[in-house]
Amino acid sequence: MKKIETGEDYISSLKNRDLSIYLLGQLVEDPTEHPIIRPSINALAKTYDLAHDAPELGSVISPFTGEPVSRFLHICTSVQDLVNQNKMQRRLGQLTGTCFQRCVGMDAFNALYSVTYEIDQSYNTDYHARLKSFLHMIHRYNLVIGGAMTDVKGDRRLPPHEQEEMYVRVTKRDKQGVYVTGAKAHQTGCINSHWIIVMPTIRLGERDKNFAIVGAIPVEASGITYIYGHQSCDLRSMDKGSLDVGNAQYSGQEAMIIFEDVFIPHEYIFMNGEYDYAALLVERFTAYHRRSYVCKSGVGDVLIGAAAAISEMNGVPHASHIKDKLVEMTHLNETIYGVGIAASYQGYRTEAGNYICDDMLANICKHHVTKIPYEMGRLAQDLAGGLVATMPSEQDINHPALKALLKKYLQGSKTVPTEDRLRMLRLIENMTLGRNAVGYLTESMHGAGSPQAQRIQILRTMQLEYKKRLAYVLAGIDEATDGHSAIEELSGYFERVFELE
């Protein structure tokens, strides 16, 4: 295998792989040629093209090989690394208008970098060295890593050991490694990856040791079956023409992965029974990943542009209520980006030496993302008008008996070709109702944990005692507590919160 440099190289790397992929009840022979799958491949290929065309944004010098590698493969060793990831994510959202599928893997191995180090410190294991060796290989070829965390869970009231079929688990062990069985749901870009990192999805107890498994697996490993998600309006990618698709070139990808006694050799295992570190891994992964939802601000930029464009095409760009709604969309969109990038700017160094973003702000970012894209979608539909959901098909628009009539009656501003107006309407439909609404809306709701997951983490980190001390001091209440005054407690909290020297 040669090192992947461009989007074209990447697409070539997906050829001739022996994968078991089901889509619409049929085995897929070549995903790169399937009309439903190919747009998701194009979106991921754009990450390579960005690194090639704007290397300062999309690439970084690998500490393992000394050569340029995708920023999606970089271990963050500074606050600026975290910030640059966010800037790259927003730009790719602008360029694709959809999910480009690489953030999960990036956030997974950044979380693992510190967690494996701390497991080694506790248990004298060698997971951290294994992870670095694995990343060296990945950097050498500039490959795509997918993260696989979300188990299907079954009855959420029951822990894994009480319903083991619902969680990926170790089913047998030998001298060479372990075998895992189970299923992972909602797996973003898994078929478009080269390797998958399997991780536990929840806090585990002592009886859940077999579920405390983290390992890297090639996507074509024996025993893996992929079932492609059937998403809203995805069949339009199989239609003739490009108008009705809305965004014909790019889309996201979600699939279920079923593992049946899939082998993981020891060299690719990074947790194996250390159940007490499962929660830490989940928390650190979600801190990275919830901050990574700044990508939605890039997609939001496209939607704002489409809303502004359709207002012009409808002939009302200067109406005060139109401007006000565009201002509101911009205000909401920048809120996502502002909080996400602030989480990166307030990143801090772990014991392993890499940097992780601020957990509170990361969760605030993602919690905004569970709401804001829906409101922006509503405003975009408001500005588009009812035609966004009632427009005739491309086949009708091009029908010899209807073409002239529809061109006349579907025209907006006379300075704009009718087809241009219809294409812009289809783009808004695609992003707020159709295929890419999966990534912009539903994924924004449930990806990296549903809203309640963020609220729980916010509750854990909101420092109520520290804030109560602030109030006590300003209220003039300075009663001693366990031998310490409120002012002394406040000083201690202040030092911990702001990391004073």
N, C-alpha and C positions, 0 to 999 in steps of 0.2 A: 504494500500500500504506500502511495506517495502522500506527502503532506497536502492537506486541502488549503488552497489559497483563495479561491474565488467561489462565487455562487455556482458557477458552472461545474467546477471541480466537485463541489459538495453534491450536486444532483447526480453526477457520475458515480460518486461513492455509494449511492443508494441502489445502484443497478445490480442485478444478478445476485441478490441475497435470497436465502432460503427462509422466508418468513411465512407463517401461517396466519393470514389476515382474512377475516370475514367482514364483508360489507354488503348489506341488503341481501343476506342469505347466500352470498356467493364468495368463493375463494378468490382473492385478488392475485393475479399473476405478477403484475408489475405495478406497484403503487405509484411510480413516477409517471406513468402514463394514464392513470385513472383520473377521469375528469373531476371527481369529487375530492380526491386526495391531493392532486397536483397543486392547487392553489395554496394549500398549507405548506407544501414543500417550497414553493416560491417564496413564501413569507420567511421561512427559516433561512433560505439561501440569501435573502437580503442582508442577514447579519454578516455573512462573509463579504458581500459586496461593499457594505459599509466599512468594514475593516480594511478592505483593499483601497477604496476610494477616499476614505477619511481616516487614515490610520491612527491619528491622534485621538479620535473618538472611539473607534471600534476595535482597536488592538492595543497590545501592551507587550513589552519585552518579557518573555518567560524567564523566571528565576531558575527553571530547571534546564532549559535548553539554550538560553541566551539569544533566542530568535523571536521574531514577532509571533504572537499567538492571539486568538480572539480574546477580547476582554471578558467574554462570558466564561472563560476558563481560568480567570485570574484569582488567586488568593489575595484578598485585600490586606495590604500591610500599612495603610494610612487612611486618614479621613478622606483625603483627596481621591483615593481609589474608590471608596464608597460613593462619593459624589459623582465621579466620572461614570460609574455604572448607571446612575440615575439619568445623567445627561444622554448617555447612549440609548437608554430605554425610551426616553421621550422621543428622541429622534426617530427611532425605529417605528414607534407608534405612528408618527407623522407620515413615514414613508410607506407603511403597509395598511394602515387603517384597521388593524386587527392584532391578534396575538401572534407573536413571532416565536414563542414556544421554548425559549432557552433559559428563562429566569429560574425555573424550578431546579434544574441541575446546578446552576451557578450558586444558588442559595444553599443547596444541599451540601455541596462539598466545602463551602465556606463555613457552614455550621459544624460539619464533621471535623474540620481542621482543628478546632479548639476542643471539641468533645473527645476526640480520639486521644489527644494529648493528655487530657485530664483523666481519662480511663487508664491510660498507661501509668500515670502517676499513682493511681490508687491500687491497680492490680498487677503492675509490672508486666503488662502486655506489650505488644509491638504494633498496635494498630496504626499509630501515627506514622511510623516509618513505611508501613504498607500503603497507606493513603498517599504519601508523597511519591512513592514508587509508581503507583497507579497514575497519579497526575502527570508524572514525568512522561509516561507512555502516551497519555492523552494529548499532552502538549506537543510531543514529537510529531504527531500526525494531525494536530489541530481538529480533533473530533468533537462530536456533540454528545453531551451527557444529559440524560433525562433522569429526573427524580421520581421515585414511586413511593409515596407515603400513604395515601388514602386507602385504607382497607374498606371493604363493603360494610362491615360492622354488625349487620344483622339487627338483633334486639339491643338497642343502645343501653339498656339497663344492665346488661350482663357483661362481665369482664371477659377477656379473650379465652381464658382457660375453661370457661363454662359454655363456650360456643366456638370451639377452635376452628370449625369449618369456615367461619366468617373472617378469619385473619390469616395473613401469610405467616407461616411458621416453619420451623425446622422439623422435617419428618423422619430423617435419619442422618447419621453421621458416619464417616469413616476416616481413615488416616489422611486422606487427601483433602477433605472438606466436608461440606454439608449439602443436604438436598432440601429445597423449600417447596411448599405447596400452598395454594390459596389464590386470592384474586385482589387486584388493585383497580379501583374505579377512578373515572375522570382523569385519565392519565394524559396530560398535555404533551403533544409532540412525541409520544413514545415511539411510534413507528418511524418517525423522522430522525430518531437518535441513532447513535452507534452503540452506546452503552447505557444501561439503566442502573441507578443505585436504589436498591430496595431498603426501606427504612420502616421502623415502627411508627404507628400513627397516634398513640396515646400513652399516657402514664401507665406503667406496668408494675405488677406486684411480684413477689417471690415465686408464685405459682405460674407466672407468665414467662419464665425464662426462655422457652422455645420460640417466643414471639419477639424476643429482644435480639433480632438479627439485622445486621446491616451488611450489605454486600453488593459488589458491582458485577453485573451480568451483561454479556453481549446480547443485543436485541434478537439475534438469530439463534440463541442458545436452544438446545433441544428441550422440548417440554413446554414451550411458551406458545400460547394462542392469543391473538389480538382480535377483539371485536370492535369494529369502528362505530363510533356514536352516530346515530341517525339524527341529524339536527335540522332545525327549522329551515325550510327553503333550500336545503343542500342539493336537492334534485335539479334545481335551476342550473347548476353547473353542467348538467348533461343536456340542456336545451341547445338548440341551434342559435347562433348569434350571441351577443354579449350584453345587450341592453338590460334584460330582465334580471341578470345576476346582481347588478348593482356595483359590486367590486369583483370583477371577473378574474383578476390576477392573484388576489391574496385572500387567505382565510386562516382560521385557527384549526386545531386538530385535537380531538379528545377520543380516547378509546379505553376499553376495559382490557386488562391484561390478566390472563389466567395462567398460573404456574402449576405444573404437574411434575413433581419431583425434579425440579430444575437444580442442577449442580452448581455450587459456588466453591471454587478451590480456596484454600486457606489464604493465599496471597491476596485475594480480593475480598476478604472478610474484615470489616472494620468495627464490628460489635458482635459478640457471640455469647449471649446469656447475661450480660451486665444490665439487668433490668432496671437497676437504680439510676442508670444514666439515660433511659429512654425519654423521660420527661424533659430533661435538660436539652437533649437533642431536638425535641419537638419545639421547645420554647425558643431555642436559638435559630432554628430553621425558620420559624414563623416570624421572628423579628426581622431577619433578612427579607423574607418573602413578602411580608405585608408592606414593607417599605418599597419593595419592587413594583408595587402597583402604581407607582408614578407613571408606568407605561400607559395607563389609561388617560393621562393628561395629553400624551401624544395623539392617541386616538381621538380624544376630545377636541384637539386642535383641528383635526379633519372635519369633525362634525360641526364645529363652529363655522369653519370655512364653507361647508355645504349649506348650512342654514343661511349664512350671509349671501351666498351665491343664489340660492333659490329665491331669496327676497328680492334681489335685483332682477332675476328672471321673471318674477311675478309683477315687476314694475313698481315695487313699493320700498326701495332701499332707504328712503329718507324719512319714512314715517317714524314718529317719536317712539311709538310702542315697539316697533321693530328694533330700533337702536337699543332700547331699554332691555329687551330680551337677549340681544347679543351681548350686552354688557353683563347681564346676569349669568349667561353661560360662561363668559370669560372669567368672571369672579369665582364661580364654582370650580372651573377647571384649574385655575391657578391655586386654589385652596388645596387640591389634591397634590399638585406638584410641590407647593411650598412646604406642606407638612412632611411629605416624603423625603425631600432633599434636606430638610432640617434634621430629620432622623439620622441621615448620613453625616451631616456636619457635626452632630453631637455624638458621633461614634467614639468608641474607646477600645483600647488594646486589651486583648485576652492574654491569659497565661501562655498560650502557644505562640503569641507574637503577631497574630493577625488581628484585624479590626472588625468589630461588629457595631451595628447601628444602635441608636437609642431605642430601647424596647417600647417605652411609653409612646413616643412619637410615631414609631412604626405602626403600632396598633391604632393610633388615632388616624393615621393616613388610611389604613385599610378600612376603618369604620366609616370614614367619609366616602370611600369608594363603594361601599355597600348601598349608598343613597344617591350620591351626586350624579352618576351617569344616568340613572333613571329620570331625574329631574331635567338633565340636559337633553335626554331623548324626548321627553315631553315637550320641551320648548322647541326643539328642532321640528317635531311633527306639527306643532302649532304654527310655526313659520312656513312650513311646507304647504299646509292646506290638506284637505281631504283627499286630493288626488294621489297622495303618497300611498294610500291603501286601496284605491279603486281604479287605478290606471289600467287600460287595456294591455294585453300582452304584445311582445314584439312581433309575433306572428300576425296579430290583428293589425298592428300599426303598419306593417309592410304588405298587407293583403291588397292585391290590385283594386278590389272594389271599395276598400276602406281608406287606403293610404292618403288620398287627397283630402278627404273629409276629416280624418283624425289630425292631419297636419294643421288644418285650419282651426278646428275646435279645441285642440290641446295647446295652442300657442299662448304664451304669456306676453311678455314685452316683445314688440315687433322687431327690436334690435337683436333678439336672441333666436337662433334656430330652434324649432320645436323639439327636435331630437335632443339637443343639448339640455333643454329643460327637463325632458323625460329621464335622461340619464342621471341628472342631479337628484331627481325625485327617487329614482331607484337606489342611488347610493344612500340616501337618508333612510329609505326603507330597509336596506341591507344592514345598516348599523343599529337601527332601533327596533326592527321587527323580524328581520331575516337572519341569514346565516351568521353574520358577524355580530349580531346582537347577542349571540351565545357568549362570545368573549367579552363584549363591552358591558352587557347587563348581567346575565346570569352568573358568569364567571366572577364578575365584580362582587356579586352577592356571596357566593359560596366558596370561591377560590381562596386558598390559604386560611380556611376556616370561616364558617358562617358568622353573622354579626355577633351572636352571643359569645363566641369564642374570643373575640376582641374585647368585649365588655368584661369578661372574666379576667383577662390579663390586665386590662386597665384597672380593675378593682384591686388586683394584687400589687400594682406598682404606683398607685396614686398618692402614696405618702401622706395619708391622713394625719398621722401623729405629728409629723413635721409641720403640716399646715395648721394643725390645732395649736402647736407651740407658737407659731407666728401670731395667731389670734390672741393667745394668752398674754404674750408680751405687750402687744399694742393695747390690750384691754386693761393693762396694769395689774394682771394677776400673776403672782410669782410665788405660788405655794410650792414648798419642797415636795419632791416625789422621789421616794427611795433615796433620800439623802442628796438629791440633785435639784437645783432650782430650774425653773422653766427656761431661764436664760442660758444656763449651762447646757440643757438638753438641746435648745435651739442651736447653739454653737456646734454641738456634735452633729446634728442633722445637716447643718449648713456645710460642714466639711465633707461629709459623706456624699451629699447631693452634688456639690460642685467640685469635688476632688481637689480641695485646696492642699497645697504643699505644706 
